Amino acid sequence: ALELDFGCTEALGVKALILSKKGQLDASLACIDSALSSNPKFVFWIHKKGIIYSKHGKLEKALGCFNMTLQINPQFVRSIYHKGKIWFSFGDLRKASECFDNVVRLDPGHRGARRWFQKFQRNQKRKRGYGYI
């Protein structure tokens, strides 16, 4: 399937995700950029580019993609959620908490944000000396 000449943006996006899973970051990003060339403000592909960067440990670049997505659509829950995960990994619990709070405000049933809130609360308890026995 990867040898086919993909012409539509959806197929390019799928190819990008496959290449990313195979560890081919540059080729994956080239597919996303090609998909974005027809519509540079399509938040779904900007977000996917952030996901790909994140999976390859390039968190600053991922954060930039998520920020770009949110400039176009401030309520794009997926990008807010992934920003929260990055802030959490950076140790900035205030920013992470703000992100997860926004996700739950926009999508009260979002399971991922609730799980991260639980991690945040456990971390706060440990800092106060209420750790696990």
LUMKOLNU-12988 format. One record per residue (C-alpha): residue in one letter; y, z, x. Coordinates in Angstrom, 2 decimals. Layout:
{nuti = A | yy = Y | zz = Z | xx = X}
...
//
This chain:
{nuti = A | yy = 0.00 | zz = 0.00 | xx = 0.00}
{nuti = L | yy = 2.38 | zz = 0.68 | xx = 2.90}
{nuti = E | yy = 2.11 | zz = -2.91 | xx = 4.10}
{nuti = L | yy = 3.50 | zz = -4.38 | xx = 0.89}
{nuti = D | yy = 7.11 | zz = -5.57 | xx = 0.83}
{nuti = F | yy = 8.71 | zz = -3.15 | xx = -1.58}
{nuti = G | yy = 11.67 | zz = -4.60 | xx = -3.44}
{nuti = C | yy = 12.55 | zz = -2.00 | xx = -6.06}
{nuti = T | yy = 14.14 | zz = 1.35 | xx = -5.30}
{nuti = E | yy = 11.35 | zz = 3.34 | xx = -6.96}
{nuti = A | yy = 8.75 | zz = 1.73 | xx = -4.72}
{nuti = L | yy = 10.90 | zz = 2.30 | xx = -1.65}
{nuti = G | yy = 11.17 | zz = 5.95 | xx = -2.57}
{nuti = V | yy = 7.43 | zz = 6.31 | xx = -2.97}
{nuti = K | yy = 6.91 | zz = 4.57 | xx = 0.37}
{nuti = A | yy = 9.43 | zz = 6.96 | xx = 1.94}
{nuti = L | yy = 7.51 | zz = 9.99 | xx = 0.70}
{nuti = I | yy = 4.21 | zz = 8.58 | xx = 1.97}
{nuti = L | yy = 5.70 | zz = 7.81 | xx = 5.38}
{nuti = S | yy = 7.21 | zz = 11.29 | xx = 5.53}
{nuti = K | yy = 3.82 | zz = 12.88 | xx = 4.86}
{nuti = K | yy = 2.39 | zz = 10.77 | xx = 7.67}
{nuti = G | yy = 5.04 | zz = 12.21 | xx = 10.01}
{nuti = Q | yy = 7.09 | zz = 9.02 | xx = 10.25}
{nuti = L | yy = 10.55 | zz = 10.50 | xx = 9.70}
{nuti = D | yy = 12.64 | zz = 7.53 | xx = 10.85}
{nuti = A | yy = 10.70 | zz = 4.99 | xx = 8.80}
{nuti = S | yy = 10.82 | zz = 7.31 | xx = 5.80}
{nuti = L | yy = 14.59 | zz = 7.75 | xx = 6.06}
{nuti = A | yy = 15.03 | zz = 3.98 | xx = 6.44}
{nuti = C | yy = 13.26 | zz = 3.48 | xx = 3.10}
{nuti = I | yy = 15.48 | zz = 6.05 | xx = 1.40}
{nuti = D | yy = 18.60 | zz = 4.46 | xx = 2.91}
{nuti = S | yy = 17.42 | zz = 1.08 | xx = 1.68}
{nuti = A | yy = 16.90 | zz = 2.49 | xx = -1.82}
{nuti = L | yy = 20.37 | zz = 4.06 | xx = -1.68}
{nuti = S | yy = 22.01 | zz = 0.81 | xx = -0.56}
{nuti = S | yy = 21.85 | zz = -0.52 | xx = -4.13}
{nuti = N | yy = 23.27 | zz = 2.69 | xx = -5.58}
{nuti = P | yy = 24.72 | zz = 5.06 | xx = -2.96}
{nuti = K | yy = 25.45 | zz = 7.80 | xx = -5.51}
{nuti = F | yy = 21.97 | zz = 8.00 | xx = -7.02}
{nuti = V | yy = 21.47 | zz = 11.74 | xx = -6.66}
{nuti = F | yy = 17.70 | zz = 11.64 | xx = -6.98}
{nuti = W | yy = 17.33 | zz = 9.68 | xx = -3.71}
{nuti = I | yy = 19.98 | zz = 11.67 | xx = -1.89}
{nuti = H | yy = 18.07 | zz = 14.79 | xx = -2.93}
{nuti = K | yy = 14.75 | zz = 13.27 | xx = -1.78}
{nuti = K | yy = 16.35 | zz = 12.50 | xx = 1.59}
{nuti = G | yy = 17.22 | zz = 16.20 | xx = 1.82}
{nuti = I | yy = 13.64 | zz = 17.14 | xx = 0.97}
{nuti = I | yy = 12.34 | zz = 14.84 | xx = 3.69}
{nuti = Y | yy = 14.73 | zz = 16.31 | xx = 6.25}
{nuti = S | yy = 13.71 | zz = 19.80 | xx = 5.17}
{nuti = K | yy = 9.99 | zz = 19.08 | xx = 5.51}
{nuti = H | yy = 10.63 | zz = 17.88 | xx = 9.05}
{nuti = G | yy = 12.58 | zz = 21.05 | xx = 9.96}
{nuti = K | yy = 16.01 | zz = 19.39 | xx = 9.98}
{nuti = L | yy = 17.57 | zz = 22.00 | xx = 7.71}
{nuti = E | yy = 21.23 | zz = 21.33 | xx = 8.53}
{nuti = K | yy = 20.80 | zz = 17.66 | xx = 7.61}
{nuti = A | yy = 18.89 | zz = 18.65 | xx = 4.48}
{nuti = L | yy = 21.73 | zz = 20.98 | xx = 3.51}
{nuti = G | yy = 24.17 | zz = 18.11 | xx = 3.96}
{nuti = C | yy = 22.14 | zz = 15.94 | xx = 1.58}
{nuti = F | yy = 21.94 | zz = 18.70 | xx = -1.02}
{nuti = N | yy = 25.70 | zz = 19.27 | xx = -0.73}
{nuti = M | yy = 26.31 | zz = 15.54 | xx = -1.18}
{nuti = T | yy = 24.11 | zz = 15.56 | xx = -4.28}
{nuti = L | yy = 26.06 | zz = 18.48 | xx = -5.70}
{nuti = Q | yy = 29.41 | zz = 16.77 | xx = -5.05}
{nuti = I | yy = 28.21 | zz = 13.97 | xx = -7.34}
{nuti = N | yy = 26.44 | zz = 16.20 | xx = -9.87}
{nuti = P | yy = 27.30 | zz = 19.92 | xx = -9.50}
{nuti = Q | yy = 24.53 | zz = 20.88 | xx = -11.93}
{nuti = F | yy = 21.65 | zz = 19.12 | xx = -10.18}
{nuti = V | yy = 19.32 | zz = 22.13 | xx = -10.28}
{nuti = R | yy = 16.82 | zz = 20.80 | xx = -7.73}
{nuti = S | yy = 19.44 | zz = 20.60 | xx = -4.99}
{nuti = I | yy = 20.87 | zz = 24.03 | xx = -5.83}
{nuti = Y | yy = 17.36 | zz = 25.47 | xx = -5.63}
{nuti = H | yy = 16.57 | zz = 23.86 | xx = -2.28}
{nuti = K | yy = 19.94 | zz = 24.95 | xx = -0.88}
{nuti = G | yy = 18.96 | zz = 28.50 | xx = -1.81}
{nuti = K | yy = 15.67 | zz = 28.17 | xx = 0.05}
{nuti = I | yy = 17.49 | zz = 26.93 | xx = 3.15}
{nuti = W | yy = 20.07 | zz = 29.71 | xx = 3.01}
{nuti = F | yy = 17.22 | zz = 32.20 | xx = 2.65}
{nuti = S | yy = 15.49 | zz = 30.76 | xx = 5.72}
{nuti = F | yy = 18.79 | zz = 31.03 | xx = 7.63}
{nuti = G | yy = 18.95 | zz = 34.70 | xx = 6.63}
{nuti = D | yy = 22.09 | zz = 34.28 | xx = 4.52}
{nuti = L | yy = 20.84 | zz = 36.23 | xx = 1.54}
{nuti = R | yy = 24.22 | zz = 36.25 | xx = -0.21}
{nuti = K | yy = 24.40 | zz = 32.45 | xx = -0.34}
{nuti = A | yy = 20.71 | zz = 32.20 | xx = -1.21}
{nuti = S | yy = 21.16 | zz = 34.65 | xx = -4.06}
{nuti = E | yy = 24.17 | zz = 32.71 | xx = -5.37}
{nuti = C | yy = 22.12 | zz = 29.52 | xx = -5.40}
{nuti = F | yy = 19.15 | zz = 31.08 | xx = -7.18}
{nuti = D | yy = 21.48 | zz = 32.78 | xx = -9.67}
{nuti = N | yy = 23.04 | zz = 29.38 | xx = -10.45}
{nuti = V | yy = 19.60 | zz = 27.82 | xx = -10.88}
{nuti = V | yy = 18.52 | zz = 30.50 | xx = -13.35}
{nuti = R | yy = 21.85 | zz = 30.21 | xx = -15.18}
{nuti = L | yy = 21.39 | zz = 26.43 | xx = -15.55}
{nuti = D | yy = 17.61 | zz = 26.54 | xx = -16.10}
{nuti = P | yy = 16.50 | zz = 30.01 | xx = -17.26}
{nuti = G | yy = 12.83 | zz = 29.06 | xx = -17.08}
{nuti = H | yy = 12.91 | zz = 27.86 | xx = -13.46}
{nuti = R | yy = 9.87 | zz = 29.56 | xx = -11.90}
{nuti = G | yy = 10.74 | zz = 28.74 | xx = -8.30}
{nuti = A | yy = 14.12 | zz = 30.46 | xx = -8.45}
{nuti = R | yy = 12.57 | zz = 33.52 | xx = -10.06}
{nuti = R | yy = 9.97 | zz = 33.73 | xx = -7.25}
{nuti = W | yy = 12.73 | zz = 33.54 | xx = -4.65}
{nuti = F | yy = 14.68 | zz = 36.24 | xx = -6.49}
{nuti = Q | yy = 11.59 | zz = 38.45 | xx = -6.20}
{nuti = K | yy = 11.40 | zz = 37.77 | xx = -2.44}
{nuti = F | yy = 15.08 | zz = 38.58 | xx = -2.17}
{nuti = Q | yy = 14.64 | zz = 41.86 | xx = -4.06}
{nuti = R | yy = 11.66 | zz = 42.87 | xx = -1.89}
{nuti = N | yy = 13.70 | zz = 42.10 | xx = 1.21}
{nuti = Q | yy = 16.58 | zz = 44.23 | xx = -0.09}
{nuti = K | yy = 14.21 | zz = 47.14 | xx = -0.82}
{nuti = R | yy = 12.82 | zz = 46.98 | xx = 2.71}
{nuti = K | yy = 16.33 | zz = 47.08 | xx = 4.14}
{nuti = R | yy = 17.04 | zz = 50.23 | xx = 2.10}
{nuti = G | yy = 13.79 | zz = 51.87 | xx = 3.22}
{nuti = Y | yy = 11.84 | zz = 51.27 | xx = 0.04}
{nuti = G | yy = 9.19 | zz = 49.11 | xx = 1.68}
{nuti = Y | yy = 5.58 | zz = 48.87 | xx = 0.73}
{nuti = I | yy = 3.23 | zz = 51.74 | xx = 1.44}
//
